[in-house]
Amino acid sequence: MLTKKKIIIAIVLLLIVVGGYYYFTHRNTDVVVQTEVVRRGDVTETVSVTGALIPKEYADLAFLGAGTVDMVAVRAGDFVAEGTKIASLDRQVFFSQLKDARITASIAEEAEQLILRGRLNSAPEERAAKKLASEQARQKVRTLQLQMQESVLTAPFAGQISRLDARVGEVATLGQTIARVIKPGDYVLESRVPESDIATVALGMKARITFDAFPIDDVFEGEVVTIDPAATVVQDVVSYKVKFHLIRSDDRLKEGMTGNIDIETAKRTGVLWVPFRALTKEGAKTFALVKQADQTFQRVEVTTGLEGDEGTIEVKSGLKEGDEVTIGATQKK
């Protein structure tokens, strides 16, 4: 005799069986296939890098010796004429040495003149030695004069002092950059292009440039003007220095500004294209699933060309404009 508990369990099991049968026989198994239309337009490939604005013409000035700075005649931002004194080192030691050298040279020249005038009886060897001593003394004077000149930095051309790293009393070391003189308003953008992209970059290529300091819609046009033949390695990363000429100048541009550069390395106009994810590769072949009139899909081999930005790719054959190709499928809920 069935108990009440057993009857309840049997009813629950029956409901489960009936519900499962209904679900599996009546569920919607339709698949929604996402498609994309084959279009005609432009496919563009770009290389994106960043760079810094540098003067087209500039000079970094440094002393050819070490010493204490005793004079700074300009400030950063000053405009200077060619030959303007910028800074100098203490030359008191040179003044003293030059004074002694001039006295020595005077004595040596007088001794040489006495021999040449025949006032002293001397052998040919002695006359040659006096002449050599006189020349060496004069050379010592010239060397000290040159060293004194090298202790004064002057502007090599008319321009602006963009950098100045010197104060009176500081010790300047050999080769330390004290100042930079630039010709303002004439800049180039210098960038480092990774070795993975440098093969696609060539002289004369156009670039689209924006600067972090300006609005994003303020676009400058640029052109590749130089590509260094030798690589630069920084922290095991290989890159090549590339410079860009700005087509238009702007008074807002300043040395050191960061530029965002999109180099147009290749472009196809008026070609067929599809999203790259609409294609599948099998070995050396590429295929697409094309929607037919009866709503079925046919697998078609295609030939591709340029891979563009934003996931687009050129189609050379296998598809025609207006074809619908699959880009994936999802189960309808």
C-alpha positions in Angstrom: 0.0 0.0 0.0 1.5 3.3 -1.1 2.1 5.8 1.7 1.4 9.5 1.3 5.2 10.3 1.2 5.8 7.8 -1.7 3.0 9.3 -3.7 4.5 12.8 -3.4 7.9 11.5 -4.5 6.4 9.8 -7.5 4.5 13.0 -8.5 7.7 15.0 -8.3 9.7 12.5 -10.4 6.9 12.5 -13.0 6.9 16.3 -13.2 10.7 16.3 -13.7 10.4 13.7 -16.6 7.6 15.6 -18.3 9.4 19.0 -17.9 12.7 17.6 -19.3 10.9 16.1 -22.3 9.1 19.3 -23.0 12.4 21.4 -22.8 14.3 19.1 -25.1 11.6 18.8 -27.7 10.4 22.4 -27.7 13.6 24.4 -27.1 14.6 26.9 -29.9 17.7 25.6 -31.6 18.0 28.4 -34.1 21.5 29.8 -34.4 22.0 33.5 -35.1 25.0 34.0 -37.4 26.6 37.3 -37.3 27.6 38.6 -40.8 29.5 41.5 -42.2 29.0 43.0 -45.7 32.0 43.1 -48.1 32.6 46.8 -48.7 34.7 48.9 -51.0 36.9 51.6 -49.6 40.4 52.4 -48.4 42.7 50.2 -46.4 45.5 52.0 -44.6 48.5 50.6 -42.6 50.2 52.9 -40.1 53.0 52.6 -37.6 52.4 54.6 -34.4 55.3 55.9 -32.3 56.0 58.9 -30.0 58.8 61.4 -30.4 60.2 64.6 -28.9 60.5 68.0 -30.5 64.1 69.2 -31.1 65.5 72.2 -32.8 66.6 71.6 -36.4 69.8 73.6 -35.8 71.4 73.8 -32.4 74.8 73.7 -30.7 75.6 72.2 -27.3 78.5 74.2 -25.8 81.1 72.7 -23.5 84.5 73.7 -22.2 87.5 71.7 -23.5 89.0 71.5 -20.0 88.0 71.6 -16.4 87.9 74.6 -14.2 85.9 77.0 -12.0 83.2 79.1 -13.6 84.0 82.7 -13.0 81.5 84.4 -15.4 78.0 83.7 -16.7 76.8 86.4 -19.1 73.4 85.2 -20.2 70.2 83.5 -18.9 68.0 80.7 -20.4 65.6 82.2 -22.9 67.9 85.1 -23.9 68.4 85.8 -27.6 72.1 86.3 -28.5 74.1 87.4 -31.5 76.9 85.4 -33.0 80.0 85.6 -30.9 78.2 86.7 -27.7 80.1 85.6 -24.6 78.1 83.0 -22.6 80.4 81.8 -19.8 84.0 81.5 -18.9 86.4 79.7 -16.6 88.8 81.2 -14.1 92.0 82.1 -16.2 94.3 83.5 -13.6 96.7 80.6 -13.9 96.7 81.0 -17.7 97.4 84.7 -17.4 100.4 84.0 -15.1 101.7 81.2 -17.4 101.2 83.3 -20.5 103.2 86.2 -19.0 106.1 83.8 -18.2 105.9 82.3 -21.6 106.0 85.6 -23.4 109.1 86.6 -21.4 110.8 83.3 -22.2 109.9 83.7 -25.9 111.3 87.2 -25.9 114.6 86.0 -24.5 114.8 83.1 -26.9 114.1 85.4 -29.9 116.7 87.9 -28.8 119.3 85.1 -28.5 118.4 83.8 -32.0 118.7 87.3 -33.5 122.2 87.8 -32.0 123.4 84.6 -33.6 121.8 85.5 -37.0 123.4 88.9 -37.0 126.8 87.4 -36.4 127.4 89.1 -33.0 128.0 85.7 -31.4 130.5 83.2 -32.6 128.6 79.9 -32.8 128.7 76.6 -34.5 125.9 75.5 -36.9 124.5 73.1 -34.3 124.2 76.0 -31.8 122.5 78.2 -34.2 120.0 75.4 -35.0 119.4 74.9 -31.3 118.7 78.6 -30.7 116.3 78.7 -33.6 114.4 75.6 -32.2 114.3 77.1 -28.7 112.9 80.3 -30.1 110.1 78.5 -32.1 109.2 76.3 -29.1 108.9 79.4 -26.9 106.6 81.0 -29.5 104.5 77.8 -29.7 104.1 77.8 -26.0 102.6 81.3 -26.1 100.3 80.3 -28.9 99.1 77.2 -27.0 98.4 79.2 -23.8 96.5 81.8 -25.9 94.4 79.1 -27.4 93.7 77.6 -24.0 92.5 81.0 -22.8 90.2 81.3 -25.8 88.8 77.8 -25.1 88.0 78.9 -21.5 85.4 81.3 -22.9 82.2 80.0 -24.5 80.7 82.1 -27.2 77.5 81.7 -29.4 78.5 80.0 -32.7 75.5 81.7 -34.4 72.6 84.0 -33.6 69.9 82.3 -31.7 68.3 81.6 -28.3 69.7 80.1 -25.2 67.4 77.2 -24.6 69.4 75.5 -21.8 72.0 76.9 -19.3 73.6 74.8 -16.7 76.3 76.9 -15.1 76.7 79.1 -12.0 79.6 81.3 -10.9 81.8 79.3 -8.5 80.7 75.9 -9.8 83.4 73.5 -11.2 82.8 72.6 -14.8 84.2 69.2 -16.0 85.6 68.3 -19.3 82.9 67.9 -21.9 80.1 68.9 -19.6 77.3 70.7 -21.6 77.1 74.2 -20.2 74.6 75.7 -22.7 72.5 75.0 -25.8 72.0 77.6 -28.5 69.1 77.0 -30.9 67.5 78.7 -33.8 63.9 79.0 -32.5 60.8 78.3 -34.6 62.5 75.6 -36.7 61.9 72.2 -35.2 61.9 68.5 -36.2 60.3 65.7 -34.4 62.7 62.9 -33.4 61.4 59.4 -32.7 62.7 55.9 -32.2 61.0 53.3 -34.4 61.3 49.6 -33.2 63.2 47.2 -35.4 59.9 45.3 -36.0 58.5 48.3 -37.8 61.5 50.0 -39.3 61.5 48.0 -42.5 58.1 49.5 -43.5 59.2 53.1 -42.9 60.9 55.0 -45.8 62.0 58.6 -46.6 59.2 60.9 -47.7 56.4 59.0 -46.0 53.7 61.2 -44.6 52.7 61.2 -40.9 49.8 62.5 -38.8 51.1 64.2 -35.7 49.4 65.4 -32.5 51.0 66.9 -29.4 50.1 66.2 -25.8 50.2 70.0 -25.1 47.5 70.7 -27.7 43.9 69.6 -28.3 43.6 66.1 -29.9 41.9 67.6 -33.0 44.9 70.0 -33.6 46.7 67.8 -36.2 50.1 68.6 -37.8 51.3 67.0 -41.0 54.8 65.6 -41.1 57.2 63.9 -43.4 60.1 61.4 -42.8 63.3 63.2 -43.6 66.0 61.1 -42.0 66.4 57.5 -40.9 69.6 56.5 -39.0 71.3 53.5 -40.7 72.6 52.3 -37.3 70.5 50.9 -34.5 70.3 52.3 -31.0 70.0 49.7 -28.2 68.5 50.8 -24.9 67.9 48.1 -22.3 68.2 45.4 -24.9 65.5 47.1 -27.1 66.6 47.8 -30.6 65.3 50.9 -32.4 66.2 53.3 -35.1 66.2 57.1 -34.9 63.8 58.7 -37.3 63.2 62.5 -37.8 60.1 64.1 -39.1 59.8 67.6 -40.7 56.7 69.5 -39.7 54.8 70.9 -42.8 53.6 74.0 -40.9 55.2 75.9 -38.1 53.5 77.2 -34.9 54.6 79.7 -32.3 53.3 77.4 -29.6 55.9 74.7 -30.4 58.6 74.3 -27.8 61.7 72.2 -27.5 61.0 68.9 -25.8 57.3 68.6 -26.5 55.9 65.1 -26.9 54.4 64.2 -30.3 52.2 61.3 -31.1 53.1 60.1 -34.7 51.1 57.9 -37.0 53.2 57.1 -40.1 51.2 56.0 -43.1 53.4 53.1 -44.4 50.9 51.7 -47.0 47.5 52.5 -48.5 45.1 50.9 -50.9 42.2 53.0 -52.2 38.9 51.8 -53.6 39.6 48.1 -52.8 37.3 45.4 -51.3 37.8 44.8 -47.6 36.4 42.8 -44.7 37.1 42.6 -41.0 40.1 40.3 -40.4 38.0 38.1 -38.1 35.8 37.2 -41.0 38.5 35.0 -42.4 40.1 31.8 -41.3 43.5 30.4 -42.3 44.3 26.8 -43.0 48.0 26.5 -43.8 48.8 28.8 -46.7 45.1 29.2 -47.7 42.5 31.7 -46.4 38.7 31.0 -46.4 35.5 32.9 -45.7 31.9 31.6 -45.2 29.6 33.4 -47.7 25.9 33.6 -47.2 23.9 32.2 -50.2 20.4 33.1 -51.4 18.9 30.1 -49.6 20.3 31.3 -46.3 23.0 28.6 -46.3 26.7 29.4 -46.2 29.3 28.3 -48.6 33.0 28.1 -47.8 35.0 30.2 -50.3 38.8 30.5 -50.7 39.9 34.2 -50.9 43.1 36.0 -51.7 44.1 38.8 -49.3 46.3 41.9 -49.6 47.2 44.7 -47.2 46.3 44.3 -43.5 45.1 47.7 -42.4 44.3 49.4 -39.1 41.3 48.7 -36.9 41.2 45.0 -38.0 40.5 45.4 -41.7 42.1 43.5 -44.5 42.1 43.9 -48.3 40.4 41.2 -50.4 41.9 40.7 -53.8 39.8 37.7 -55.0 37.1 35.3 -54.0 34.6 37.8 -52.8 32.6 40.6 -54.4 31.1 43.8 -53.1 27.9 43.2 -51.1 28.6 39.6 -50.2 27.8 38.7 -46.6 30.4 36.8 -44.7 30.2 35.3 -41.3 32.2 36.8 -38.4 31.0 34.3 -35.7 27.9 32.6 -34.4 26.1 32.7 -31.0 23.2 30.6 -29.6 19.9 32.5 -29.4 18.6 32.7 -25.9 
